[in-house]
Amino acid sequence: MKRRTLLKLTLALPAALAISVNAHAQDWPSQPIRLISPSPSGGAADVATRLIAKHLSELVGQPVIVDNRPGGNGVVAGLEALRGGKDGYSVFMGSTTTLVANPYLMKHVPFDPATDFVPVAMVASLPFVLVVNPSLPVKSVKEFIAYAKDRPGKVTFGSANATSLVAASTFNQMAGIEMFNVPYKGAPASLTDVVGGEIDSAFVDYSTARALIQSNRLRLLAVTSAKRSPLMPQTPTLSESGLPGYEVIGWTAMSVPAGVHPSIVQRLNREMQKILSRKDVQEQLATLGQDYILKSPEEFASFLRTERPRWARMIRNAGIKPD
């Protein structure tokens, strides 16, 4: 009798657990949500994340707190999101670097972004630009390439993340030049040195460089996207400036740890669709130099499946070795 009772309880346990998990998902959210970001406070990416947090909080009826965890190429923030568990209250605001490039740039990444995170929603694309110190005697990409060819290994560029490093290294490879890489912990620091003449150039997201470009403290040569950006329609692409096929862009996106209930993933995506469809939000993102992106979780997952091998190929072709 005892054995039969034990067997019934054993068989009933998975069903009871499933009911409990479903009930939890239906009650979500019943407590504050954290948006864990690899971006430092104050930058354009942080401002965009806080904009998302404000509107998401209004839609779900719970506080949405931005938790900045910069460092380690975004690994610090990714680990913190994973430590937060699978209840949907720890949301990772990832990027090209953290969700795609890191496994090809680092010898050891303590998590696999392809299996440890579930795609929720894309947020925005970040056009990257090639900028130089205005004192440099170049006013176009072709002139800059010629300048660098005359000075092999002496022209410098600053890199602050995976996208900037891959953008510059791909430029090196396609243009047949040898610029010297100076690594930085953040794009603002690299731009400070371009403005100050400590380094010659940088590939950075437009949002970070925008004010310095508008004040003529940086000279804008080109954008790294395949097509001209609506944020700077007069600026040529690198592809049309003598490097056909060149395309390197950054983006930000929302993911959750694998194991979060699908209904929570879908709910988060629905709310993000509402937020990003708002004209005022689109305009605010544009002022930050970002273009909004509307994708379902399935479309985001499909995008990642094509983006990962593309970045692996670019990194390999650029001659970048895992560090």
N, C-alpha and C positions, 0 to 999 in steps of 0.2 A: 504493500500500500504506500509506504513511504517512498519507494523507488518510483512508483507511478506518479505520485504527487510531484516529486522532484523533476521527472521528465516533463510534466505539464508546465511547470514553472520555467524550465529551460526553454521550451518551445515558445512560451508566451513572452519571454524577455525581449527578443528582437522587436516584436510588434509593439510592445510597451515603449521601448526606446524610440522607435520611429514615430509613435504618437507624440511623445514628449518633444522630439526635435521639431516636428511639424507645428506643434502648438507654440513652441518658442519662436519659430520663424513667423508665424501669424501675428504674434505679439510685437515683433520687431518694428520700430525701435522702442524700447521701454526705458532707455537710459542714454546718456550722452555718447556721441560717436566721435572718434578721433580720425582726422585726416592726417596721416603721417607723411611728411614731406622731406625729401632729401635737400631741399633748397634752404639756404640761410634766410633769416628774417630780413625783410626790407626790400628784397629784389623783386623784379617784375613777376617771376614765377610765384613768389610768395604772395604778392598782391592778388594775383589771379586765383590762387588757392583760397585765400580769405574771402574773395568775392563769391566763389563757389560755396564755401562753408556758410556764409550768411544766408544765401538763398536756399540751400539745402535744409538748414535749420528751420526756416519758415515753412517748408513743405512737409517735413516729417514731424514737426512739433517737439523736437528735442534739441538741446545744445549740440552744435557741431564744432569741435575744437581743433584748431590747427596745431600740430605737434611737429616743430622743425627739428630734424635730426640730420644735419649735414655731416659729410665725411665719408671717406672710403669709397668714392665713386658711386655714392648712393647705397652702398651695402649696409651702412649703419641704419638707415631708415627702413630698408627692406627687412632686416633682421628684427627690428622693433615691431614692424607690422605682423610678422610671423609669430612673434612671441605673444602678440595680443590675442591670439586664438582664432577659432573658427565660428564665432558667434555673430559676426557681421558688425562689430563695434570698432574694429581696427581696420581702416581702409588705407591702402597704400597709393599715394599720388606719385606714380612712377614716370619714367621717361624713356627716351631712346636708349640712353646709357644703361639704366637699371633693368629694363625689360627686354633689351635686345643685345646690346653691344658687349656688356661686361664679360660674358663667358669667352669671348674671343680676344679680349684685351687683358684679362687677368689670369694668372696661372691657377689661382684658387679663389672661387666664389663660393661662399658658404651656403648658398641655396641655388636652385635651378629655377630661373624665372619662367621657364616653359611648363614646369610641372607643379611648382610650389605656389603659384599664383593663378587666379582665375580672372580673365579679362572682364571688366564691367563696362567701361565707357571711355572713349577718347575725349579729350578736352579741347586741345588746341595744337596747331602746328606753329613752330617758331622758325621763321625764315632766318637763316644765318647769312652774314655779310662778310665780305673782305674789306677791311679798313686799314688805312696806313696813316702814318704821321704826315701832316700837310707839308712839312718841309722836304719830304722825299720828292725828288724830281720826276714824279710819275703822275699821270692823270687818267690812265686807263689800265686795264688788265694787260694788254699787249705791251705797254710801256713798262709795267711792273715786271713782267716775265723777262723782258730784255734786260732790265736793270739787274735782276737776280742772276741771269745767265752770265753777266759780266763779272759777278762777284760770287762764285760758287762757295757755299758753306758760310758766307759772311752775312747774308741777309737773314734777319731773325723773325720768327713769328711766335706769338704767345698762344698756348693751349690751356684751357681751363676745365675741359670735360671731354668725354668720348667723341661727341659730335664735332667739337672744334679741332681735335687732334686728327680725326679721320678726314674732315674737310680739308685741312691744310696738307696732310700727307697725300691725299688723292690729288690735290692741286699740284704738289711737287712732282708726283709720278706722271700725271698727264701733261704737264707743262715741260717736263724734262729739266727741272731745276733742282737745286740742293739748298733749300732754306734750312736754318738751324732752329730746332724746337727749344723754346724756353717754357717749361711747365709752370702753371699757377694753380692756386687753390680755388680761385673764382674768377669769373670773367671781368668784374670791375677792377680787380688788381691788375689784370693784363692790360686793360684799356688805360689805366693810369700810367703805365709804363710806355704805352704807345704814344700817348699825349706828351709825356715827358721826354720822349726821344730815347728811352732806354732800350726799347726794341722797335723794330721797323713796322710790324704789321700784326694783325690778329684776325682770326675767324671767330666771330661771336654772334649770339642771337641779336637780332635787330633791336629788340626791346631794351637790351642793356646798353647798346651803343647809340640809341636814337638821340638823346639829348646832346651828346658830344658831337654827333654829326650835324645836328641843326645849329649848334653854336660854332661850327667850323673848326672845332678842335681835333676832329678826325676827318679824313677824306674817305668817302665811300666810293669803292670801285665797282663792286658787283654783288649780286645776291646768289646764293648757292642753290636755289630751287630750280626745277626744270623750266618753269614759266615765271615770268615777272610777277612780283608780288603786288596785289592791290594796295598794299600799305606804302609802296614806293614804286609806282608804275613807271617812273622815268629811269629807274636803275636797271641796267642790263644784267642778264644772267651770265654766269661764267660759261655756260654752254654756247651762248651767242657771242661770246667774247674771245673765241678761238679754241675753246675746249668742248667740242660737241659731245653730248651725252653726259656731261657732268651734272650730278644731282646729289646733294647731301642736305637733308633737313632734319631738324629736331622736332619733337612733339612731346606733349604731356598727356597722361592718361590715368585712369582710376582702375585699380585692381584690388582683389581681396585674397586672403589666404585660401588655398585649395581646401575644400571641405565645407565652406560656407554654403548654407542652403540655397538652391537655385532660385527660390522665390525672393530671397533677399537681393541676389544679384540682379534679378529682373526689376525689382522695386527701385533699386539704386539707379539702374539705367533709365527707367521711366522718369525719375525725378531729374536726372541729368539732362535728358532730352528736353524737358520743360524749361530748365534753367538756360540751356544753350540756345533755345529757340527764341528767347526773349531779345528784342531789339536792343534794349538798354545794356544787357549783358554783352551782346556782340560788339556794341560800340565801345564799351569799357575794355574789352579784350583787345580791340583794335588800337586803342590808345596805348596799350602795353606792348604793341607790336606783335600781337598774336591773332591767328585766324582760327575761329571755332570749328570743331569737327563733330558731326552728328553720325554716330554709328551704333548699331545694336551690339550686344555682347558677341553674337555670332559673327558679325561683320568685323568687329575688332579682333577676334580670334583668327579669322581668315587673313586679315592684314598682317598679324604677327607671324603667321606661317610663311608668308612671302618675304617679310621684312628681315627675319633672322638670317636666312641664307644670303640675302642681298648684302647685309652688313658684314657677314663672314667673308664674302667675296671681296668687298671693298677693302676691308682691313688687311686681308691677305695680299691683294694687289698693291696696296700702298706700302707694303713691306713692314708693317707694324708687328712687332713680336710681343707675345703676352708677357706682362711684367709681374 
